[in-house]
Amino acid sequence: MIMIRNIFILLWRIWFYIIMGIPIIIMFPVLLILTSREQWYPQFFVLARFWARIVLYGMGFVPKVSREARPDLDKSYMVVANHTSMTDIMFMLHCVKHPFVFVGKKELAKIPIFGFFYKRTCILVDRNSQRSRKEVFDRAHARLHDGTSICIFPEGGVPEDQSLVLDEFKDGAFRLAIDHQIPILPLTFFDNKKRFSYKFFSGSPGIMRGHIHKEISTEGLTQENKKELKEKTRSIILAALEKDFNQ
């Protein structure tokens, strides 16, 4: 019985990469044009959200998003969330309508087809390189000046310990938010680990819930407030995860 289940999960996981790639291949000429200039990024973002929904629904996931308040589409945000799954990228695109740019690990650029546009549209970071981290801040500063929001998973990656509810946050997102005096927009993803974790023979179709919290203002804050801001944001996401777990 376990063997049969694992075969189905294997096929389902292979389907994930197929359904990621097929829409990109179909839309390739349009995506190539829209990623050739940064001023066309909002149009690319619309297609990216469409692609994300194809992947989510095509995998049998049913997104359910609740909100404490609706983000202002005329403002830039530092968007942050807990990170547990490759589907976090698609789910984030589904949740947030305001155009944003991901800051993500360079390893994802190696994924065939997806990686090509990932490199062209995201800010890639090599966590082992001090120079790379400096370049990330420079590029993020430039995009924020253009009015585009930034999305960072502040845990810095998916925790290796699958039992860990929420890892410690790194400083980068909060440093940038304070520099540009833009609000933090925290999101909590409740089901992504259960639905599609990095443990290969696991997961299942089903409801995928997310919650958009109220924005956290950085107005008037300085870098001396960075730790306080980081811990406040983490506590909001952690409290939501723990409340859901105990229900």
JOKAQUI-V478505 format. One record per residue. RES is the residue in three letters. PHI is phi in whole degrees, 0 to 359 (NA if undefined). BURIAL is + if it has 24 or more other C-alpha atoms within 12 Angstrom, else -. Layout:
BEGIN
res;phi;burial
RES;PHI;BURIAL
RES;PHI;BURIAL
END
This chain:
BEGIN
res;phi;burial
MET;NA;-
ILE;296;-
MET;296;-
ILE;296;-
ARG;299;-
ASN;294;-
ILE;295;-
PHE;297;-
ILE;295;+
LEU;301;-
LEU;295;-
TRP;295;+
ARG;290;+
ILE;297;-
TRP;301;-
PHE;304;+
TYR;288;+
ILE;294;-
ILE;287;+
MET;293;+
GLY;275;+
ILE;301;-
PRO;298;+
ILE;295;+
ILE;298;-
ILE;296;-
MET;267;-
PHE;310;-
PRO;300;-
VAL;293;-
LEU;297;+
LEU;298;+
ILE;292;-
LEU;290;+
THR;264;+
SER;277;-
ARG;221;-
GLU;295;+
GLN;290;-
TRP;265;-
TYR;300;+
PRO;304;+
GLN;290;+
PHE;298;+
PHE;299;+
VAL;300;-
LEU;291;+
ALA;297;+
ARG;294;+
PHE;297;+
TRP;299;+
ALA;299;+
ARG;291;+
ILE;301;+
VAL;294;+
LEU;298;+
TYR;290;+
GLY;294;+
MET;272;+
GLY;88;-
PHE;271;+
VAL;243;+
PRO;290;+
LYS;229;+
VAL;241;+
SER;252;-
ARG;222;-
GLU;277;-
ALA;201;-
ARG;272;-
PRO;300;+
ASP;281;-
LEU;291;-
ASP;266;-
LYS;249;+
SER;268;+
TYR;229;+
MET;259;+
VAL;269;+
VAL;225;+
ALA;201;+
ASN;291;+
HIS;234;+
THR;224;+
SER;201;+
MET;294;+
THR;288;+
ASP;302;+
ILE;297;+
MET;295;+
PHE;292;+
MET;297;+
LEU;298;+
HIS;291;+
CYS;284;+
VAL;249;+
LYS;276;+
HIS;291;+
PRO;304;+
PHE;221;+
VAL;246;+
PHE;285;+
VAL;256;+
GLY;219;+
LYS;288;+
LYS;292;+
GLU;299;-
LEU;292;+
ALA;293;-
LYS;278;-
ILE;291;-
PRO;304;-
ILE;70;+
PHE;304;+
GLY;297;-
PHE;299;-
PHE;279;+
TYR;301;+
LYS;294;+
ARG;280;+
THR;241;+
CYS;256;+
ILE;264;+
LEU;269;+
VAL;233;+
ASP;259;-
ARG;294;-
ASN;267;-
SER;240;-
GLN;296;-
ARG;296;-
SER;298;-
ARG;296;+
LYS;296;-
GLU;295;-
VAL;300;+
PHE;296;+
ASP;296;-
ARG;290;+
ALA;295;+
HIS;302;+
ALA;296;-
ARG;291;+
LEU;293;+
HIS;297;-
ASP;282;-
GLY;93;+
THR;272;+
SER;284;+
ILE;239;+
CYS;242;+
ILE;228;+
PHE;270;+
PRO;288;+
GLU;289;+
GLY;83;+
GLY;149;+
VAL;280;+
PRO;302;+
GLU;294;-
ASP;280;-
GLN;296;-
SER;277;-
LEU;288;-
VAL;288;+
LEU;204;+
ASP;284;+
GLU;294;+
PHE;270;+
LYS;270;+
ASP;279;+
GLY;309;+
ALA;299;+
PHE;280;+
ARG;298;+
LEU;295;+
ALA;299;+
ILE;290;+
ASP;305;+
HIS;260;+
GLN;54;+
ILE;253;+
PRO;287;+
ILE;276;+
LEU;244;+
PRO;276;+
LEU;234;+
THR;243;+
PHE;255;+
PHE;271;+
ASP;244;+
ASN;299;+
LYS;295;+
LYS;292;+
ARG;284;+
PHE;203;+
SER;279;+
TYR;280;+
LYS;283;-
PHE;298;-
PHE;273;-
SER;205;+
GLY;104;+
SER;190;+
PRO;297;+
GLY;149;-
ILE;289;+
MET;235;+
ARG;263;+
GLY;222;+
HIS;226;+
ILE;263;+
HIS;278;+
LYS;296;+
GLU;293;+
ILE;248;+
SER;289;+
THR;246;+
GLU;300;-
GLY;84;-
LEU;280;-
THR;240;-
GLN;297;-
GLU;293;-
ASN;266;-
LYS;301;+
LYS;297;-
GLU;298;-
LEU;296;+
LYS;298;+
GLU;291;-
LYS;296;+
THR;296;+
ARG;297;+
SER;294;+
ILE;294;+
ILE;291;+
LEU;297;+
ALA;298;-
ALA;294;+
LEU;296;+
GLU;292;-
LYS;297;-
ASP;294;-
PHE;296;-
ASN;272;-
GLN;283;-
END
